[in-house]
Structure formats: structure tokens, C-alpha cells
Amino acid sequence: ATGIDLGVRVIASTSEGKLYIDRKFNAEKRKIRYNKRKLQAAKNRGSKSARRNLKKIRRKEANKTRNFVHNLSKKILQDTESGYLVLEDLSGIKKKKHKGENKNRIGQVPFFILKTILTYKAHLFNKQVLTVCPSWTSQIDHRTGQKDGLRLGRRYIGADKVVLDADINAAI
């Protein structure tokens, strides 16, 4: 089985050591989000053209996201060699626990769309997609199975002072 860890900057990383980063997509997404915020303010003031342009930008964002996810899922399926793909079940990650909590950055990542498209495309490649509980996957050392290391940003430092990539450690 190949484990896949999903994230914000690194969209996906596999237990085989592959990282899927698309800075161009993230930059385009930020620009679209910025334009949406500006048009939303104009729409609230009663501008009809802002309302029309906002609809167009929403459609554009959805289409770009869906296209990106289709290409990413195809690339993941072509690059992996095992017959099983194991994803984290991130269904409740975007829910706010507190009133003032801001989930804007994580709300931009299409976790559910990626999971559904991977699931239906996996059958074309004779593979199967499974989900697991994401609890402690990024804090547990894959070599020992214990929560004895330290995660610092993109690095995971084990108890024996070995530095690993945190996303690949979580995927394994």
C-alpha cells in the first residue's frame, strides 16, 4: 500500500518519497481569492456588475480547481506502483471549533474533491483507495511507532536525532 499525506503547501506526498507541489496553482488560487474578496465588498454595496463578475470568478475558480485535481490524481496514480492508496479521512478538518477560528487557508485545499476523483480514477488503473484516521500521523515516528520525536515545520526530528521530511514520515 502507498500512503498519501495531504497538506496545504505540499498538496500530496506519498510514502514512496514523491512530493506534489504546484506553486503556480497556489499563486493563481490566491489571486482569484483576492479578486473575489474585492468584488464581494462591491457586491454588498449593490453593484450589479460586481455580482455578475463574482459569479464568473467563482466558476473560474471551480473549473481551475477541478482541472488541477484531475491532473494531480492522474499523476499520483501513474507514479504509484502499489495496488492500494491510503488517504487520511479529513472530512471534519474544515469545521470551526471556536467562533473566531480562521480556516481560510485550509479551506482552499480541495481534499474531498481529490479523494472522490482519486477513488473513481483508481478503478481505471486497477487500484483501490482506502481511508484511515489522521490522528497523530504527522507526530508519530514511522520507524518506531512512538510519539517520541519533534515536528518543526517541514522537518521531523526523531528521538535518535535523525531528520526526516515530516510529510513523507506522515505518509508512511
Backbone hydrogen bonds in HBPLUS format (Angstrom, degrees):
<---DONOR---> <-ACCEPTOR-->    atom                        ^
c    i                          cat <-CA-CA->   ^        H-A-AA   ^      H-
h    n   atom  resd res      DA  || num        DHA   H-A  angle D-A-AA Bond
n    s   type  num  typ     dist DA aas  dist angle  dist       angle   num
A0002-THR N   A0084-TYR O   2.86 MM  82  6.16 163.1  1.89 152.3 156.4     1
A0086-VAL N   A0002-THR O   2.86 MM  84  6.03 165.4  1.88 154.0 154.8     2
A0015-SER N   A0003-GLY O   2.82 MM  12  5.07 132.1  2.05 148.2 153.3     3
A0004-ILE N   A0086-VAL O   2.85 MM  82  5.94 155.1  1.91 171.4 163.2     4
A0005-ASP N   A0013-SER O   2.81 MM   8  5.25 166.0  1.83 160.2 161.5     5
A0013-SER N   A0005-ASP O   2.94 MM   8  5.25 140.8  2.10 141.0 153.0     6
A0007-GLY N   A0011-ILE O   3.11 MM   4  4.90 155.7  2.17 118.4 121.7     7
A0011-ILE N   A0020-TYR O   3.05 MM   9  5.85 115.8  2.48 156.0 167.2     8
A0020-TYR N   A0012-ALA O   2.77 MM   8  5.22 157.3  1.82 176.6 173.1     9
A0014-THR N   A0018-LYS O   2.88 MM   4  5.33 158.4  1.93 152.0 159.3    10
A0017-GLY N   A0014-THR O   3.07 MM   3  5.56 163.2  2.10 113.0 116.6    11
A0026-ASN N   A0022-ASP O   3.19 MM   4  6.50 162.7  2.22 148.4 153.2    12
A0027-ALA N   A0023-ARG O   2.90 MM   4  6.07 152.9  1.97 146.2 153.3    13
A0028-GLU N   A0024-LYS O   2.96 MM   4  6.20 161.8  1.99 151.0 155.6    14
A0029-LYS N   A0025-PHE O   2.91 MM   4  6.07 156.1  1.97 149.0 156.1    15
A0030-ARG N   A0026-ASN O   3.01 MM   4  6.24 152.8  2.08 142.6 149.3    16
A0031-LYS N   A0027-ALA O   3.06 MM   4  6.36 157.6  2.11 149.4 154.8    17
A0032-ILE N   A0028-GLU O   2.97 MM   4  6.21 162.2  2.00 151.7 156.4    18
A0033-ARG N   A0029-LYS O   2.93 MM   4  6.12 160.0  1.97 149.0 154.7    19
A0034-TYR N   A0030-ARG O   2.96 MM   4  6.14 152.7  2.03 146.2 153.4    20
A0035-ASN N   A0031-LYS O   3.00 MM   4  6.27 165.9  2.02 152.7 155.7    21
A0036-LYS N   A0032-ILE O   2.91 MM   4  6.13 152.3  1.99 148.0 156.2    22
A0037-ARG N   A0033-ARG O   3.02 MM   4  6.28 154.4  2.09 145.1 151.2    23
A0038-LYS N   A0034-TYR O   3.12 MM   4  6.46 159.7  2.16 152.4 157.2    24
A0039-LEU N   A0035-ASN O   2.97 MM   4  6.17 162.5  2.00 150.2 155.1    25
A0040-GLN N   A0036-LYS O   2.83 MM   4  5.92 146.7  1.94 145.4 155.1    26
A0041-ALA N   A0037-ARG O   3.22 MM   4  6.49 150.1  2.31 143.8 149.7    27
A0042-ALA N   A0038-LYS O   3.28 MM   4  6.63 154.8  2.35 142.6 149.0    28
A0043-LYS N   A0039-LEU O   2.78 MM   4  5.98 152.5  1.85 149.4 157.7    29
A0044-ASN N   A0040-GLN O   3.04 MM   4  6.23 150.9  2.12 142.9 149.7    30
A0045-ARG N   A0042-ALA O   3.09 MM   3  5.16 137.7  2.28  96.2 108.3    31
A0047-SER N   A0042-ALA O   3.36 MM   5  5.90 163.3  2.39 141.2 141.7    32
A0046-GLY N   A0043-LYS O   2.92 MM   3  5.15 158.5  1.97 107.6 114.5    33
A0051-ARG N   A0047-SER O   3.24 MM   4  6.47 149.0  2.35 135.5 143.2    34
A0052-ARG N   A0048-LYS O   3.02 MM   4  6.31 158.1  2.07 149.4 154.7    35
A0053-ASN N   A0049-SER O   2.88 MM   4  6.07 165.5  1.90 150.5 154.5    36
A0054-LEU N   A0050-ALA O   2.86 MM   4  5.88 145.6  1.98 141.1 150.7    37
A0055-LYS N   A0051-ARG O   3.14 MM   4  6.41 151.8  2.23 143.5 149.6    38
A0056-LYS N   A0052-ARG O   3.19 MM   4  6.51 155.1  2.25 144.0 150.8    39
A0057-ILE N   A0053-ASN O   2.92 MM   4  6.17 155.6  1.98 147.3 153.5    40
A0058-ARG N   A0054-LEU O   2.92 MM   4  6.13 155.0  1.99 147.5 154.3    41
A0059-ARG N   A0055-LYS O   3.05 MM   4  6.29 159.8  2.09 148.0 152.8    42
A0060-LYS N   A0056-LYS O   2.98 MM   4  6.19 156.9  2.03 144.6 151.5    43
A0061-GLU N   A0057-ILE O   2.88 MM   4  6.09 156.9  1.93 149.3 154.9    44
A0062-ALA N   A0058-ARG O   3.01 MM   4  6.25 162.9  2.04 149.4 153.6    45
A0063-ASN N   A0059-ARG O   2.92 MM   4  6.13 161.6  1.96 152.4 157.5    46
A0064-LYS N   A0060-LYS O   2.95 MM   4  6.10 163.1  1.98 150.5 155.0    47
A0065-THR N   A0061-GLU O   2.96 MM   4  6.08 161.4  2.00 149.3 154.6    48
A0066-ARG N   A0062-ALA O   2.94 MM   4  6.10 165.1  1.97 148.9 153.2    49
A0067-ASN N   A0063-ASN O   2.95 MM   4  6.06 161.7  1.98 148.6 153.9    50
A0068-PHE N   A0064-LYS O   2.91 MM   4  6.06 160.3  1.95 146.8 152.5    51
A0069-VAL N   A0065-THR O   2.93 MM   4  6.14 161.7  1.97 153.0 157.7    52
A0070-HIS N   A0066-ARG O   2.97 MM   4  6.17 155.4  2.03 147.4 153.9    53
A0071-ASN N   A0067-ASN O   3.07 MM   4  6.33 165.6  2.09 151.6 154.8    54
A0072-LEU N   A0068-PHE O   2.86 MM   4  6.06 158.7  1.91 150.3 157.0    55
A0073-SER N   A0069-VAL O   2.87 MM   4  5.93 166.3  1.89 150.0 153.6    56
A0074-LYS N   A0070-HIS O   3.08 MM   4  6.23 157.7  2.13 145.7 151.8    57
A0075-LYS N   A0071-ASN O   3.02 MM   4  6.20 157.5  2.07 144.7 151.0    58
A0076-ILE N   A0072-LEU O   2.88 MM   4  6.14 158.3  1.93 153.3 159.2    59
A0077-LEU N   A0073-SER O   2.96 MM   4  6.12 165.6  1.98 148.9 152.7    60
A0078-GLN N   A0074-LYS O   2.94 MM   4  6.14 149.9  2.04 146.1 154.3    61
A0079-ASP N   A0075-LYS O   2.97 MM   4  6.07 150.2  2.06 145.3 153.1    62
A0080-THR N   A0076-ILE O   3.05 MM   4  6.15 148.1  2.15 152.3 158.8    63
A0128-GLN N   A0083-GLY O   2.86 MM  45  6.28 148.6  1.96 149.9 159.4    64
A0085-LEU N   A0128-GLN O   2.78 MM  43  6.15 160.4  1.82 161.4 166.6    65
A0130-LEU N   A0085-LEU O   2.75 MM  45  6.10 164.4  1.77 166.1 170.7    66
A0087-LEU N   A0130-LEU O   2.81 MM  43  6.16 167.7  1.82 159.7 158.9    67
A0132-VAL N   A0087-LEU O   2.86 MM  45  6.29 144.0  1.99 156.4 168.1    68
A0089-ASP N   A0132-VAL O   2.85 MM  43  5.69 146.4  1.97 173.2 165.1    69
A0095-LYS N   A0092-GLY O   3.45 MM   3  5.65 161.0  2.49 104.8 110.2    70
A0101-GLU N   A0098-HIS O   3.33 MM   3  5.39 162.5  2.37 106.3 111.4    71
A0107-GLY N   A0103-LYS O   2.86 MM   4  5.80 132.6  2.09 142.1 155.9    72
A0108-GLN N   A0105-ARG O   3.38 MM   3  5.63 158.4  2.43 102.2 108.2    73
A0109-VAL N   A0106-ILE O   3.39 MM   3  5.64 160.6  2.43 105.5 110.8    74
A0111-PHE N   A0109-VAL O   3.00 MM   2  5.81 134.7  2.21 105.9  93.2    75
A0114-LEU N   A0110-PRO O   3.05 MM   4  6.13 159.6  2.09 147.7 153.6    76
A0115-LYS N   A0111-PHE O   3.00 MM   4  6.25 155.2  2.06 148.1 155.1    77
A0116-THR N   A0112-PHE O   2.94 MM   4  6.21 164.2  1.97 154.7 158.1    78
A0117-ILE N   A0113-ILE O   2.95 MM   4  6.08 167.0  1.97 153.4 157.2    79
A0118-LEU N   A0114-LEU O   2.91 MM   4  5.92 157.9  1.96 144.4 151.4    80
A0119-THR N   A0115-LYS O   2.96 MM   4  6.04 150.9  2.05 141.5 149.6    81
A0120-TYR N   A0116-THR O   3.11 MM   4  6.41 161.7  2.15 149.8 152.7    82
A0121-LYS N   A0117-ILE O   2.98 MM   4  6.03 153.2  2.05 146.6 154.5    83
A0122-ALA N   A0118-LEU O   2.88 MM   4  5.74 137.3  2.06 140.5 150.4    84
A0124-LEU N   A0121-LYS O   3.04 MM   3  5.35 133.4  2.26 104.6 116.8    85
A0125-PHE N   A0122-ALA O   3.06 MM   3  5.19 135.3  2.27  99.6 111.9    86
A0127-LYS N   A0122-ALA O   2.80 MM   5  4.85 163.0  1.83 140.3 142.2    87
A0126-ASN N   A0123-HIS O   3.27 MM   3  4.84 163.6  2.30  97.8 100.9    88
A0137-THR N   A0134-PRO O   3.35 MM   3  5.69 175.5  2.35 125.7 125.1    89
A0139-GLN N   A0136-TRP O   3.23 MM   3  5.19 150.5  2.32  99.8 108.5    90
A0140-ILE N   A0136-TRP O   3.13 MM   4  6.02 136.3  2.33 153.7 159.3    91
A0141-ASP N   A0146-GLN O   3.03 MM   5  5.81 164.6  2.05 160.0 155.0    92
A0145-GLY N   A0141-ASP O   2.79 MM   4  5.45 153.6  1.86 153.1 161.5    93
A0150-LEU N   A0157-ILE O   2.79 MM   7  5.14 153.5  1.86 143.3 152.5    94
A0157-ILE N   A0150-LEU O   2.77 MM   7  5.14 174.1  1.78 160.0 159.1    95
A0152-LEU N   A0155-ARG O   2.87 MM   3  5.25 157.4  1.92 147.5 154.8    96
A0155-ARG N   A0152-LEU O   3.05 MM   3  5.25 165.1  2.08 127.2 126.9    97
A0166-ALA N   A0154-ARG O   2.90 MM  12  5.32 177.6  1.90 133.9 134.7    98
A0156-TYR N   A0164-LEU O   2.79 MM   8  5.05 157.0  1.85 148.9 150.4    99
A0164-LEU N   A0156-TYR O   2.77 MM   8  5.05 166.4  1.79 152.3 157.2   100
A0158-GLY N   A0162-VAL O   2.96 MM   4  5.30 169.3  1.97 153.0 151.8   101
A0161-LYS N   A0158-GLY O   3.02 MM   3  5.14 151.2  2.11 113.8 113.9   102
A0169-ASN N   A0165-ASP O   3.01 MM   4  6.16 155.9  2.07 150.6 158.0   103
A0170-ALA N   A0166-ALA O   2.95 MM   4  6.15 152.7  2.03 142.1 149.5   104
A0171-ALA N   A0167-ASP O   2.90 MM   4  6.13 150.0  2.00 143.9 152.4   105
A0172-ILE N   A0168-ILE O   3.00 MM   4  6.20 152.3  2.08 145.4 152.0   106
